[in-house]
Amino acid sequence: MRLLLICALAVFVCLESQVWAEEPPRPNIILIFVDDLGYGDLACYGSDTIKTPNLDRMAAEGQRWTSFYASGSTCVPSRTGLMSGRHPNLIGKAKLAANRDLLMPAMLKRAGYQNAIVGKWHLAGYPENFGESPMHPLQCGFDYHIGTPGSNDVPAPPGKKQTRDVFDSCDKFSFPVPLIRGKEQIEFPVNQELLTKRYTEEAVQWIQKNKDDRFFLYLAHNMPHAPVFASPEFQGKSAGGRYGDVIEEIDWSVGQVLEAVKQAGIDEKTLIVFTSDNGPWSMFGPHGGTAKPLRGEKGTPWEGGFRVPGIFRWPGTIAPREVSDIAANLDLYATFSALAGGDLPEKAPGYRSLDLSPALLNGKPGQRTQWLYGADGFRSGDYKILYKTKDRSSDPATRQREAMQKHNPPLLFDLVKDKGEQTNLSSRNPEIVERLQREMKEFRLSR
């Protein structure tokens, strides 16, 4: 009889484990998305001038990915990939507005999540009336919104361009940028020194209010996109200068979010992800960061334009480790869908999102082995080819776009041995170049 009871109990445990294995864990999801942060701007990614104790703690308690890519090397393409799971260079003529129900917040809403965006959106352009845009966040699956339509440098001060001289001389009110809650403009121009602080306070309040519901919080900071501003409490505090002040306030913001989740009693029920929309705007000197040890910056096809920090924390579920596997921010779509029990837009043109949850939860190898750098390059495994390159997106003094240098045959780099892309291996390895060219064509055509 005792043996029968033991056997029955074992069967029950196995069945229960099987049920849990089939059910998604359905965590709260907080995505902290910053603007123009460089790969080398955080202490946990190598900075020796900027202190980031809260992000360092996130990395130590979770996973720090070292080959994590933005979907594009500039703001809008990156956010397009993030919110749709679709590679921005493979969408073709398709418009996101025609398929708003396929965007990340709409998918999570169908899965039963309450959704908030606090910060920059930048998927509606700069319409005359942002509140009436079909791409307003409240039309795309978000339940709550406060932030700016786009970057904090648009529009430029009257009669001027976004040049180095303007960034050197501007103050917190120089750029006529509106702050909007819901569909109502609540401040114009917004005080840019207080953006990070205000977003943080909004995020903390929203966490407290929604702690008993499953939620998705998209905290999309305007900083450190130029012009950079920190609140008075952080000004002049960092050894990294004005830019360092801004990053250290963002790190403070991360700490406030971590504490809010803990105080709400949902620490072990919450996945927090931190990443950047693209590489740093280094050409603006003290108004931009660094991608070191990578080469390049925002707006370029070098690693420094696309490769960004990627940190994942979920206490009790994600085991701490460093991950060198390839991943991209568009993979967050499939990942969040798998964790939340959502659906996938697999037939949508350009959909390339891959689920990272087996790597996050079980330490398995990442699914992604390839990455497409727009029309300019392609990575497969350790190797990368580049057809066109430039070292900066435009002239910082005039903002005139800089020309691309073409390469035939394409440049070839071993990104494991040469992450700074200094040694072109093309002439010595034509067979590898040929293989990557073939794989790049297949990647672009695959569904």
N, C-alpha and C positions, 0 to 999 in steps of 0.2 A: 504493500500500500504506500509506504514511504517512497519507494522507488517510482511508483506511478505519479505521486504528487510532484516529485522532483522533475520528472520528465514533462509533466504538464506545465510546470512553471517555466521550464526551459523553452518549451514551444511558445508560451505566451510572450516571454521576453524577446524571442526571435521575431515573432509576428509584430510586436510593438516596435522593435527596431526597424523592421521592414517598412512599417507605416511611416515612421519618422523620416526614413531615408527617402521616401517618395514625396513627402511634404516639404515645401520650401520653408526655410527658417523665418522668413518675413521680418527682418529687422527694420527698425527706423533707419533712415539713410540721411546722412548729412554730407553734402558735397561742398567743400570749400574750394572755390575756383578763383585764383588770383590772376591779375592781368600783367603780362610782360615780366614775370619773375624768371630770372636766369637759373640754369642748372646749378651754378656754383654760388648762389646767393644765400644758401642756408648752411648753418654749421654742420648739420648731418650730411651735407653733400660737399663739404670741403671748405666753406668760408672760414677764414681766420680773423675777420674783422667784424662780422655781424653776429650778434648773439641771438640764438633761436632756441631757448631751452624747452619751450612747449612743443615745438615741432620735432626737436630732438627726442623728446619723450614719446611723442606719437610714433616716431620711427623705431625707437627701442622697444616699444610695447606692441608693435605691429609689424607690417612688412614695408620695407623700403625698396622700391623697384628702381633699377639703375638704367634700364633701357625702355623708359616709358615715354611715349610720343604724343604730342599734340596732333590733332587731325590736320592742322594747317599751321604755317609759320606766321600767320597774322590772325587778328581777332575773329572776324566773321567766319572764315572757313573752319577754324577750330571749333567754334560754338555750333556751327552747322553739324559737324561730325558728332560732337558730344551729345546734342539733343536729339539726333535722328538715328545714330548708329550707321550712318551712310557716309562713305568717303566723299568729301566735298568735290573732288576732281572727277568723280565717277557718276555723279547725279545727272549730268547732262542738263537738259532744259527744264527738268522737273523743279517745281517751286514748293518750298515747305508750306506755304500758305494753303496750297491745294490739298495737303495731307496733314493738317494740324493734329488730327486724331492719332497719327503715328509718332508724334513727338514723345520724348521721355516722360514729361509730366502727365500727359494724357494717358499713356500706358499705365503709369503707376496709379493714377486716379481710378482707372477701371479695376485695378487690383485692390482697391479699398484704402488707398493712402490719401491723407490730407497733405496738400502741397503748397509750399511757400517759396517765393523768390525774393531775396533781399540783396539788392545790388544791381549790377549792370546786366542788361539783356542783350542788346545788339543784334537781334534777329528780325527787327522790324524796320531797319534803316533809321532815318531821321524824319519821319513824316511831320507835316505841319501840325496835325492833331494826333499825337501818339495814342490818345485814348480811343480813337476810332479805328485804329489800325487792326486789320484781321490777324496780324501777328503780335498783338499785345499779349503779354504773358497770361492775362486772365481769359484770353481766347484760345490758349494753347494747353490748358490743363491745370494751371495754377489756381489755387483758391485765394491766395494772398500775394500782394505785390507791393514793394516799395523799392525805388531805385531810380537809375537814370536810363534813358532810352539806349544810350551807347556809351562810347568812351568819354572820359572826362576832359578831352581836348577838342570836343566837337559840340557846338561850333567854335571856331577860333575867335579871338577878340576882333571886333570890327576892323576891317581893312588890313588884317594881318594873316600870316600863315603859321602853322605849327613848326616854328624853327627853333634852333638852339637859342638865339637871342631872345625870343619871346619867352621861352621856358626860363631863361636866366632872370628876366625882369618882371615876370608876372607875379600877381599876388593871388590870394585864395578866392577872390571874386572876379578875376580878369576874364575867365572863360564863362560865357553865358550858358551854363548847363543847368537844366531844370532838375529838381528832385520831385518825383511823382509817387504818390501813394494811391494804389488802385488805379483810377483813371484821372485823378485830380492832382494838378500841380500844387505842391505845398510850399515850395521855396524856389525863388529865382532871383539871381543866380545862386546856386547852392554854395555854401561855405565848404570848400574842398578840404580844409584842415580837419573837419569833423566827420568826413564821410566814413572812415574806418570805424571810428568810435560809435557813430549812430547806427551803422549797419550791425555792429556787434550787439548793441543794446536791443535792437529789434529782434535779432536772432535769438538772444537769450530769453526775451519775453515770449517769443513764439514757441520755443521749446517748453517753457514752463506751462503755457496755456494748452499745449497739445500733447503733453506727456502721457496721457491715458489713451491716445489714439496712435495708430501707425502713421508715421509722417515721413515726408521727403522735404528736406530743407536745402535749398540751393542758395548758398551764401557766396555771391559773386562779387568780390571786392573790385572797385575801380582801380585801386592801387596794386602794384607800383607803376602803372602806366603814366608816362609823362603828361602833364606836369605833376611832380610828386609832392605830396603834402602829408604831414603828420600832425596830430593834435598837439597843443602846447606842451602837454606832459611828456611827450617823446622828442621834442625838438632839441637838437644839440646833444643828445644822449649817446648816440652810437659812434663807435670808432670808424664806422663805414660812412660817415658824413650824412648829408641830407637823405640820400637814398637808404642808407642803413637805418636811419630813424624810422622811415616808412616800413621797412621790413620788420623791425623790432616791434612796431605797433601791430602789424599783422600777426606776429607771433603771440603778442599779448591777447589779441582777439581769439586766436586758436585756444589759448589757455582758458579764456572765459567760456568758450563753447564746451570745452572738456569739463569744466567745473559745473556748468549748467546741467549737462547730461548726468553727471554724478549726483548732484543735488536733487535732480528729478527722479532718481532711483532707476534710471534706464540705461546705465553705462554698459551693461552686458547685453542689452537689447538693441544696441545702436552701432551701426557701421559708420565710421567717419573716414572720408577720403579727402586728401589734400593734393591739389595739383595746380599747374599754371596753363594758361591758354596757349602760350607759345614762348619762345626764348626772349631774352632781354633786349631792350632798345639801347644797346651799348654805345651807339654812335652819338648819343646825347650826353656823354660824359657823366657828370654827377647826377643826372636825372635818369640814368639807366643802370642796369646791373651787369653781371658777368655770367657767361656760360662756361668759364674755365672749369676743367681742362679741355672742354670741347671747343671746336672752332666755329666761328660764325655767330650770328645773332638773329633777332627777329627779322622776318622778311627774306631770309636766305635759306638755301637748301642744305647748308652744312648742318651738322648735328646740333650746333648751338641754336639753330632756328626752330627745330622741331623737338629735340629731346629735353624733357623737363622733369622736375621732381614728381614722384608718384608715391604717396604714402597712404597705407590702409591700416586702420585700427578698429578692432572689434574684440574687446577683452573676453577671454574664455572661449573664443571661437577661432580667431586668427592667431596662429602661433607665431611668435616673433622670428623673423629671419630676413636676410637680404636676398632679393630675387634679381637675377640678371636676365631673365627671359624677356622677350620682346612683348610689349603691350602698347595700346594706344587709348586715348580718351574716348574714342568711339566704341571701344570694347565695354565701357561702363554701361551702355544700353543693355546689351545681352546679359551682363553680369547682374545688374539691378533687376532685370526681368526674371532671371532664374531665382534670385533670392526672394523676390516679392511675389512670385507666382503670376507674373504678367505675361502678355502675349508678345510676339515678335513680328516685325514687318519684313519678313524674309524675302518677299517678292518685290520690295521697293527698289527702284534703280539705285545702284551703288551701295546697297546694304552690305557691310563687311564686318559687323560687330561679332566678336568672339567672347564667349563666356569665360571670365577669369575665376569663377567661384571654385573650380577644382583645385586651382593653384592656391587660392586664398585660404580655403577651408581645409584642404587635405594635403597640401604641399606637393601636389602633382606638377609636372612640367606644364608651362603655359602652352596654349594651343597655337599661338601666333608665332610663325617663323619668318614672316615677310612683312615689309612695310614699304608703302609707296609715298615718296616725297613729292607730291603733286605731279607735274609733268617733267620734273627735272632729275629725278633719281629713284633708286630702288634698292632695298636691302633684302638679302636672303641669308639667314644664318649670320655668320660672322662678317660677310662681305657686303659692300655697298658700291654701286656705280652712280656716277653723276654725269649727266649730259650737259648741264649748264650750271654756272656758279656766279656768284657775286658776293662781296664781303659786307655790303650793307644795302639796305633797301633804297635809300635815297641820300642826297646831299643834305646834311643837317642844317646848312646855312641857307639853302634855297628851297629845299624839299623837292628838287627835280629828281625824278626817278633815275636810278642808275642802270646802265645796260648790263645784260648778262653776257658772260664769256662762254662760248660754246666749245664743247670738247668732242672730237671725233678721232679715235675711239673715245668712249667715255672714260672718265677717271675711275680708278678702282682702289678701294681702301679695305684693309682688314680692321674692322672696328674693335676687335678684342685686343689686338696687339698695338693698334694705332688709333685710339679714340679721338685724338686731336686732328686726324685726317691730314697728316703731313707727308706721307710717302705714297706716291701713286704707283700701284703695282700693275697697271694695265699692260704695259709692253711685255712684262715677264709672265703674265698669266692670261693670254688671250682666250683660253678655253673657259676660264671662270667668267670673264666678261661676256662671252657668248652665252653661257648658261644663264646668267642674270638677265641679259637682254630678252632671252626666250621666256624666262619666268615672269618678267615684268609684263610682257604682252599677255601671257596667260592670266595673270592677276587682274589686269584691267578688264578682261573679257569674262572672267568667272562671275558666277552669281552666288 
